[in-house]
Amino acid sequence: MSKEAIKGLEPKLVWEHFYEITQIPRPSKKEEKIRAWVREWAKKHGFKYKEDKAGNFVISVPATKGYEKSPVVVLQGHLDMVCEKNKGTKHDFENDPIKIKRENGWITAEGTTLGADNGIGVAAGMAAALDPKAVHGPLELLLTVDEETGMTGVSALKKNFISGKILLNMDSEEDGVFYVGCSGGQDTVGIFDIQWTRAKSGNQPVEVLVTGLKGGHSGLDIHQGRANAIKLLGYLLNKLEFPFQIAQITGGSLRNAIPREAEAVLLVNPNDINKLRKQVKEFVKNSLLEFGKADPGLEIKVKKLNDKFSKAFKNDFEKKVIDTIVALPHGVIAMSADIPDLVETSTNLATVSMDGKKLTVGTSQRSSIESAKDNISASVSAIFKLAGAKVSIGDGYPGWKPNMDSPLLKLSKEVYKKLFKKEPEIKAIHAGLETGLLGSKYPGLDMISFGPTILGAHSPDEKVNIKDVAKFYDLLKGLLKKLAKK
């Protein structure tokens, strides 16, 4: 459907910008094409802009006439997107546009992530800059890169890149909610030197694929009780009651997504193929008792392969890999004692990959308490070390501590109530927002985060609610007008 999907939708300026953004490939760390588009957009509309070495932009938008002396407001979003697709979907995220479609009041994509995270926020900021009906003081559009794979863009921001002291982050995914705090995060990676041996003669290569899971955002969805494809594969391999060799094992693709699929190539005596199928069937049956409500689509497919494999993992190494996957924690570690229903600390077993010589297991930890984040990372590190892996721990990023006395929060609540005749919800989020780093780099920033309803972020199920986009934009304009008149 593509452009037909947005035909007739309001606010027109937001949807037109969002459509243009979806047509430009923008994987994390490969934002060259979207950055070129942003430059041309700024030049076309006569806006001055700065671009730093990392690829971040700040675009200066003059105030509505009469509001030149109002406080500068920073509108912030990120340019990159998570690139996930369903198995069997043909899509090159570095070259192909996203194919969008409209379904039952939502905009979604055909077999891939949509990129509403954070394309819709960027589109709203650009629309507000051009909308003749939007009343605002001086604006700074702060557009960052590589948010999704480590926040390296915002980490690279220098002093005085922005001048505003009020910041509206538009990277939240729940209508009617102002977010005032977020978790910090970091990655903990285990790297194994693969120990190979000869493949046993006469064994049959068999692909075992765990699939059909929902996956989702490793922060926002971690409390949903969804299955982890890598964990399930590890549990299955640990339970098989006949000899086999592992020739390959992979799973997941992104550090900040719960893995939806994982697969292993096993070398199996042909006489044991039926045993394998029977044990897989029983394993799926039992797993559905555990995860059936959260992940009813679970399947484990067993397929004979014609490929030839000359080598496989040594027995001891095979056991270490399986034991590591089984031992690594995944999911909620602790809930907040201060904010109801808020996950305080979690860990995600995210990826398993091979390059011939190395096997790499990627995990990510989140917490709104720095020491708790460090402690769960230490637990994961200890498991890797006991298994003989080398450990790499990322620099991570800080959390954003809620300020319930924020003047911006007070004003935002007033605007929301006046527009929608009800009180907004005030929440903290178990995910990394760039506000944590922005607050550490620019002390004194008064910030909130908000956005329309987006479901299934970081997965091919991602969709954004059409009606909520209109509400989101009305709220943005209402806030800008109130701040301009402040």
C-alpha positions as CSV (number, residue, x, y, z in Angstrom):
1,M,0.0,0.0,0.0
2,S,2.8,2.4,1.0
3,K,1.9,6.1,0.4
4,E,-1.8,5.2,0.0
5,A,-1.6,4.2,3.7
6,I,-1.5,7.8,4.8
7,K,-4.0,9.3,2.3
8,G,-6.4,11.6,4.1
9,L,-4.8,11.2,7.5
10,E,-4.5,14.2,9.9
11,P,-2.3,15.9,10.9
12,K,-1.2,16.0,7.3
13,L,2.2,17.6,7.9
14,V,3.1,14.9,10.5
15,W,2.1,12.0,8.3
16,E,3.8,13.4,5.2
17,H,7.0,13.8,7.1
18,F,6.7,10.3,8.6
19,Y,6.1,8.8,5.2
20,E,9.2,10.5,3.8
21,I,11.3,9.2,6.7
22,T,10.1,5.6,6.2
23,Q,11.3,5.8,2.6
24,I,14.9,6.5,3.6
25,P,17.0,3.6,4.9
26,R,18.3,4.5,8.4
27,P,19.8,1.6,10.3
28,S,21.7,2.4,13.4
29,K,25.3,3.5,12.7
30,K,24.3,3.8,9.0
31,E,22.3,7.0,9.0
32,E,24.1,8.7,6.0
33,K,21.0,8.8,3.8
34,I,18.6,10.2,6.5
35,R,21.3,12.7,7.5
36,A,21.5,13.9,3.9
37,W,17.7,14.3,3.8
38,V,17.8,16.3,7.1
39,R,20.4,18.7,5.6
40,E,18.3,19.3,2.5
41,W,15.2,19.7,4.6
42,A,16.8,22.4,6.7
43,K,18.2,24.2,3.6
44,K,14.9,24.0,1.8
45,H,13.1,25.8,4.6
46,G,15.8,28.3,5.4
47,F,16.7,26.9,8.8
48,K,20.2,27.3,10.2
49,Y,21.7,24.0,11.5
50,K,24.8,22.5,13.1
51,E,26.0,19.0,12.6
52,D,28.7,17.5,14.8
53,K,31.3,14.8,14.0
54,A,29.0,12.0,15.3
55,G,26.2,13.0,12.9
56,N,23.9,14.7,15.3
57,F,21.9,17.8,14.2
58,V,20.5,20.8,15.9
59,I,18.2,22.9,13.7
60,S,17.3,26.4,14.8
61,V,13.7,27.4,14.1
62,P,12.7,31.0,14.5
63,A,9.9,31.9,16.9
64,T,6.4,32.7,15.8
65,K,6.2,36.5,15.3
66,G,5.8,38.1,18.7
67,Y,7.3,35.3,20.7
68,E,11.0,35.9,19.9
69,K,11.8,36.5,23.6
70,S,10.2,33.3,24.8
71,P,12.4,30.6,26.2
72,V,14.1,28.3,23.7
73,V,12.5,24.8,23.6
74,V,14.4,21.8,22.4
75,L,12.4,19.2,20.5
76,Q,14.4,15.9,20.6
77,G,14.2,12.6,18.8
78,H,16.6,10.1,17.1
79,L,17.1,9.4,13.4
80,D,17.9,5.7,13.4
81,M,15.6,2.7,13.7
82,V,15.7,-0.9,14.8
83,C,15.9,-3.2,11.7
84,E,14.1,-6.4,12.3
85,K,12.2,-8.6,9.8
86,N,10.3,-11.8,9.8
87,K,12.1,-14.9,8.6
88,G,11.2,-15.2,4.9
89,T,10.7,-11.4,4.4
90,K,12.9,-10.1,1.7
91,H,14.1,-6.6,2.7
92,D,17.5,-4.8,2.6
93,F,17.4,-2.3,5.4
94,E,20.4,-0.4,3.9
95,N,18.7,0.2,0.6
96,D,15.0,-0.6,0.6
97,P,12.2,1.7,1.8
98,I,9.8,0.5,4.4
99,K,6.5,-0.7,3.0
100,I,3.8,0.8,5.2
101,K,0.1,-0.1,5.3
102,R,-3.0,0.9,7.2
103,E,-4.9,-1.7,9.3
104,N,-7.8,-1.1,11.6
105,G,-6.8,2.3,12.8
106,W,-3.1,1.6,12.9
107,I,-0.1,2.2,10.6
108,T,2.3,-0.8,10.4
109,A,4.8,-2.3,8.0
110,E,4.9,-5.4,5.8
111,G,7.0,-8.0,7.5
112,T,9.5,-5.5,9.0
113,T,9.8,-3.0,11.8
114,L,8.0,0.2,11.0
115,G,10.4,2.8,12.5
116,A,7.7,4.8,14.3
117,D,10.2,4.5,17.0
118,N,11.3,7.3,16.6
119,G,10.3,8.4,13.2
120,I,6.9,9.7,14.3
121,G,8.6,11.9,16.9
122,V,11.0,13.3,14.4
123,A,8.1,13.9,12.0
124,A,6.1,15.8,14.7
125,G,9.0,18.1,15.5
126,M,9.5,18.9,11.8
127,A,5.8,19.4,11.3
128,A,5.7,21.9,14.3
129,A,8.6,23.8,12.8
130,L,6.6,24.4,9.5
131,D,3.0,24.5,10.8
132,P,1.6,28.0,10.4
133,K,-1.0,27.2,13.1
134,A,1.7,26.2,15.6
135,V,2.5,29.0,18.0
136,H,6.0,28.7,19.6
137,G,9.0,30.5,20.8
138,P,12.5,29.8,19.4
139,L,12.9,26.0,18.8
140,E,15.9,23.7,18.5
141,L,15.3,20.4,16.8
142,L,17.9,18.1,18.3
143,L,18.1,15.0,16.1
144,T,20.5,12.3,17.3
145,V,22.0,9.2,15.7
146,D,22.6,5.6,16.8
147,E,20.2,5.7,19.7
148,E,19.2,2.1,19.3
149,T,22.6,0.4,19.5
150,G,24.2,2.2,22.4
151,M,23.2,5.9,22.3
152,T,26.6,6.8,20.9
153,G,25.2,9.8,19.2
154,V,23.9,11.5,22.3
155,S,27.0,10.3,24.1
156,A,29.1,12.4,21.7
157,L,27.2,15.7,22.2
158,K,29.5,18.6,23.2
159,K,28.9,21.5,25.5
160,N,26.8,24.3,24.0
161,F,25.5,22.2,21.1
162,I,22.1,23.2,22.3
163,S,21.1,26.4,24.2
164,G,17.6,25.6,25.4
165,K,16.9,24.7,29.0
166,I,13.5,23.1,28.3
167,L,13.5,19.8,26.4
168,L,10.6,17.8,25.1
169,N,11.7,14.2,24.3
170,M,9.3,12.6,21.8
171,D,10.5,9.0,22.0
172,S,7.8,7.5,24.3
173,E,5.2,5.0,23.2
174,E,2.1,5.4,25.4
175,D,-0.7,7.9,24.8
176,G,-1.8,9.9,27.8
177,V,1.5,9.4,29.7
178,F,4.3,11.8,30.6
179,Y,7.5,10.0,31.4
180,V,9.8,11.7,33.9
181,G,12.4,9.0,34.5
182,C,14.1,6.1,32.8
183,S,16.5,3.2,33.4
184,G,20.2,3.2,32.6
185,G,21.7,0.3,30.7
186,Q,24.8,-1.5,29.6
187,D,25.9,-4.6,27.6
188,T,27.8,-7.6,28.9
189,V,29.2,-9.8,26.2
190,G,30.8,-13.3,26.5
191,I,33.3,-14.3,23.8
192,F,34.3,-17.9,23.4
193,D,37.1,-19.3,21.3
194,I,35.4,-22.1,19.4
195,Q,36.9,-25.6,20.0
196,W,36.3,-27.7,16.9
197,T,36.6,-31.4,16.2
198,R,35.8,-33.5,13.1
199,A,32.2,-34.2,12.3
200,K,31.3,-37.9,12.8
201,S,31.0,-39.7,9.6
202,G,27.5,-40.7,8.6
203,N,25.7,-38.2,10.8
204,Q,22.7,-36.3,9.3
205,P,22.8,-32.4,9.5
206,V,19.5,-31.2,11.0
207,E,18.3,-27.7,11.5
208,V,16.4,-27.1,14.7
209,L,14.6,-23.7,14.6
210,V,12.8,-22.0,17.5
211,T,10.4,-19.6,15.9
212,G,6.9,-18.0,16.2
213,L,7.7,-15.9,19.3
214,K,6.6,-12.3,19.9
215,G,10.0,-11.0,21.0
216,G,9.7,-7.3,21.6
217,H,11.6,-4.5,23.4
218,S,14.0,-5.8,26.0
219,G,12.9,-3.0,28.4
220,L,9.3,-2.2,27.7
221,D,8.2,-5.8,27.2
222,I,10.5,-7.6,29.6
223,H,7.8,-8.0,32.2
224,Q,5.3,-9.6,29.8
225,G,6.6,-13.1,30.5
226,R,7.4,-13.8,26.8
227,A,9.7,-16.7,25.9
228,N,13.3,-16.1,24.9
229,A,14.2,-18.2,21.8
230,I,17.8,-18.6,22.8
231,K,16.9,-19.8,26.3
232,L,14.4,-22.3,24.8
233,L,17.0,-23.6,22.4
234,G,19.4,-24.1,25.3
235,Y,16.8,-25.9,27.4
236,L,16.0,-28.1,24.5
237,L,19.6,-29.1,23.7
238,N,20.1,-29.7,27.4
239,K,17.2,-32.2,27.5
240,L,18.0,-34.2,24.3
241,E,18.5,-37.9,25.3
242,F,20.8,-39.1,22.5
243,P,24.3,-38.1,21.2
244,F,24.6,-35.2,18.8
245,Q,27.1,-32.6,17.7
246,I,26.6,-28.9,17.2
247,A,27.8,-27.5,13.9
248,Q,26.2,-24.1,14.2
249,I,24.2,-22.1,16.8
250,T,22.8,-18.6,16.4
251,G,19.9,-16.6,17.8
252,G,18.5,-13.1,18.1
253,S,19.9,-10.1,16.2
254,L,19.8,-7.0,18.5
255,R,21.0,-6.2,22.0
256,N,17.7,-4.4,22.9
257,A,15.3,-7.0,21.5
258,I,14.0,-10.1,23.1
259,P,15.1,-12.8,20.7
260,R,12.2,-14.2,18.6
261,E,14.1,-16.9,16.8
262,A,17.1,-19.1,17.4
263,E,18.5,-22.1,15.6
264,A,21.1,-24.8,15.8
265,V,22.5,-27.2,13.2
266,L,22.9,-30.6,14.8
267,L,24.7,-33.6,13.4
268,V,22.6,-36.6,14.4
269,N,22.7,-40.3,13.8
270,P,20.0,-41.0,11.2
271,N,18.5,-43.6,13.5
272,D,17.9,-40.8,16.1
273,I,16.0,-38.4,13.9
274,N,12.6,-39.7,15.0
275,K,13.7,-39.5,18.6
276,L,14.6,-35.8,18.0
277,R,11.2,-35.1,16.5
278,K,9.4,-36.8,19.3
279,Q,11.4,-35.0,22.0
280,V,11.0,-31.7,20.3
281,K,7.2,-32.2,20.2
282,E,7.1,-33.0,23.9
283,F,9.3,-30.0,24.7
284,V,7.0,-27.6,22.8
285,K,4.0,-29.1,24.6
286,N,5.6,-28.5,28.0
287,S,6.9,-25.0,27.0
288,L,3.4,-23.9,26.0
289,L,2.2,-24.8,29.5
290,E,4.8,-22.2,30.7
291,F,4.6,-19.6,27.9
292,G,1.3,-20.4,26.1
293,K,-0.6,-17.3,27.1
294,A,2.3,-14.9,26.5
295,D,3.7,-16.7,23.4
296,P,1.0,-19.0,21.9
297,G,2.7,-19.0,18.5
298,L,5.8,-21.0,19.7
299,E,7.0,-23.6,17.1
300,I,10.2,-25.6,16.9
301,K,10.8,-26.8,13.4
302,V,13.1,-29.8,12.6
303,K,14.4,-30.0,9.0
304,K,17.0,-32.3,7.4
305,L,19.7,-30.4,5.5
306,N,21.6,-31.4,2.4
307,D,24.6,-29.3,3.4
308,K,27.9,-31.0,4.4
309,F,29.6,-30.1,7.7
310,S,33.2,-31.3,8.2
311,K,33.5,-30.1,11.8
312,A,31.5,-29.6,14.9
313,F,32.0,-28.4,18.5
314,K,34.2,-30.5,20.8
315,N,32.1,-32.3,23.4
316,D,33.4,-30.2,26.3
317,F,32.9,-27.0,24.5
318,E,29.5,-28.0,23.4
319,K,28.5,-28.6,27.0
320,K,30.0,-25.2,28.1
321,V,27.9,-23.4,25.5
322,I,24.7,-25.2,26.4
323,D,25.3,-24.8,30.2
324,T,26.0,-21.1,29.7
325,I,22.8,-20.5,27.8
326,V,20.8,-22.4,30.5
327,A,22.6,-20.6,33.3
328,L,22.3,-17.0,32.1
329,P,19.5,-15.1,33.7
330,H,16.8,-13.5,31.5
331,G,13.9,-11.3,32.5
332,V,12.8,-9.2,35.5
333,I,15.3,-9.2,38.4
334,A,13.6,-6.7,40.6
335,M,10.5,-4.4,40.7
336,S,10.6,-0.9,42.0
337,A,9.6,-0.4,45.6
338,D,8.7,3.3,44.9
339,I,6.7,3.3,41.7
340,P,4.0,0.7,41.3
341,D,4.4,-1.8,38.4
342,L,7.7,-0.4,37.3
343,V,10.5,-2.9,36.5
344,E,13.6,-1.7,38.4
345,T,16.2,-4.1,37.2
346,S,16.3,-6.7,34.3
347,T,18.6,-8.5,32.0
348,N,18.1,-9.7,28.4
349,L,19.9,-12.7,26.8
350,A,19.9,-11.1,23.4
351,T,22.1,-12.7,20.8
352,V,24.3,-15.7,19.9
353,S,26.5,-15.4,16.9
354,M,29.5,-17.2,15.3
355,D,32.2,-16.1,12.9
356,G,34.1,-19.4,12.5
357,K,36.6,-18.8,15.2
358,K,34.6,-17.0,17.9
359,L,31.2,-17.6,19.4
360,T,29.7,-14.4,20.9
361,V,26.9,-14.3,23.4
362,G,25.4,-10.8,23.9
363,T,23.3,-9.7,26.9
364,S,22.0,-6.3,28.1
365,Q,21.2,-5.1,31.6
366,R,18.9,-2.2,32.7
367,S,18.1,-0.6,36.0
368,S,17.1,2.8,37.4
369,I,19.6,2.1,40.2
370,E,23.2,2.2,39.0
371,S,24.5,-0.2,41.6
372,A,21.8,-2.8,40.7
373,K,22.7,-2.5,37.1
374,D,26.3,-3.1,38.0
375,N,25.4,-6.1,40.2
376,I,23.4,-8.0,37.6
377,S,26.1,-7.3,35.0
378,A,28.6,-8.8,37.5
379,S,26.4,-11.9,37.8
380,V,26.3,-12.4,34.1
381,S,30.0,-11.8,33.8
382,A,30.7,-14.4,36.5
383,I,28.8,-17.0,34.5
384,F,30.8,-16.2,31.4
385,K,34.1,-16.4,33.3
386,L,33.2,-19.7,34.8
387,A,32.5,-21.1,31.3
388,G,35.9,-19.8,30.1
389,A,34.7,-16.9,28.0
390,K,36.3,-13.5,27.7
391,V,34.0,-10.8,29.0
392,S,33.5,-7.4,27.4
393,I,31.4,-4.8,29.3
394,G,30.1,-1.7,27.4
395,D,30.3,1.8,28.8
396,G,26.6,2.0,29.3
397,Y,24.5,5.1,29.9
398,P,23.0,6.7,33.0
399,G,19.4,6.7,34.0
400,W,17.1,9.8,34.4
401,K,16.0,10.4,38.0
402,P,12.4,11.7,38.2
403,N,11.9,15.3,39.4
404,M,8.2,15.5,40.5
405,D,8.7,19.2,41.3
406,S,9.6,20.0,37.7
407,P,8.0,23.3,36.4
408,L,7.7,21.7,33.0
409,L,5.9,18.7,34.4
410,K,3.4,21.0,36.2
411,L,2.8,23.0,33.0
412,S,2.4,19.9,30.9
413,K,-0.2,18.4,33.2
414,E,-2.2,21.7,33.0
415,V,-2.1,21.6,29.2
416,Y,-3.0,18.0,29.0
417,K,-6.0,18.4,31.3
418,K,-7.3,21.4,29.4
419,L,-7.0,19.6,26.0
420,F,-8.4,16.2,27.0
421,K,-10.4,16.9,30.1
422,K,-8.6,14.3,32.2
423,E,-5.4,13.9,34.1
424,P,-2.3,12.4,32.4
425,E,-0.4,9.5,33.9
426,I,3.0,10.2,35.2
427,K,5.5,7.3,34.9
428,A,9.1,6.3,34.7
429,I,10.1,3.8,32.0
430,H,12.2,0.7,32.1
431,A,14.0,1.6,29.0
432,G,16.9,3.8,28.0
433,L,15.8,7.3,26.9
434,E,18.4,9.8,25.7
435,T,17.2,12.1,28.5
436,G,19.5,10.3,30.9
437,L,22.6,11.3,29.0
438,L,21.2,14.7,28.0
439,G,20.6,15.5,31.7
440,S,24.1,14.5,32.6
441,K,25.6,16.5,29.7
442,Y,23.4,19.6,30.2
443,P,22.8,20.1,33.9
444,G,19.6,22.0,34.7
445,L,17.6,20.8,31.7
446,D,13.9,20.5,32.6
447,M,12.6,17.5,30.6
448,I,9.6,15.4,29.9
449,S,9.1,12.6,27.4
450,F,5.8,11.7,25.6
451,G,4.5,10.2,22.4
452,P,1.6,8.4,20.8
453,T,0.8,4.7,21.3
454,I,3.3,2.4,19.6
455,L,2.9,-1.3,20.0
456,G,5.5,-4.0,19.2
457,A,8.5,-1.7,19.0
458,H,11.7,-3.4,17.9
459,S,9.7,-6.2,16.2
460,P,8.0,-6.7,12.9
461,D,4.7,-6.3,14.8
462,E,5.4,-2.6,15.4
463,K,2.5,-0.3,14.7
464,V,1.4,3.2,15.6
465,N,-2.1,4.3,16.5
466,I,-3.5,6.9,14.0
467,K,-5.9,8.6,16.4
468,D,-3.1,8.9,19.1
469,V,-0.8,10.5,16.6
470,A,-3.3,13.4,16.3
471,K,-3.6,13.7,20.0
472,F,0.2,13.6,20.4
473,Y,0.6,16.4,17.9
474,D,-2.2,18.5,19.5
475,L,-0.4,18.1,22.8
476,L,2.9,19.1,21.3
477,K,1.4,22.3,19.9
478,G,-0.4,23.0,23.1
479,L,2.8,22.7,25.1
480,L,4.7,24.9,22.7
481,K,2.0,27.6,22.8
482,K,1.9,27.5,26.6
483,L,5.7,27.7,26.9
484,A,5.8,30.6,24.4
485,K,3.3,32.6,26.4
486,K,5.0,31.7,29.7
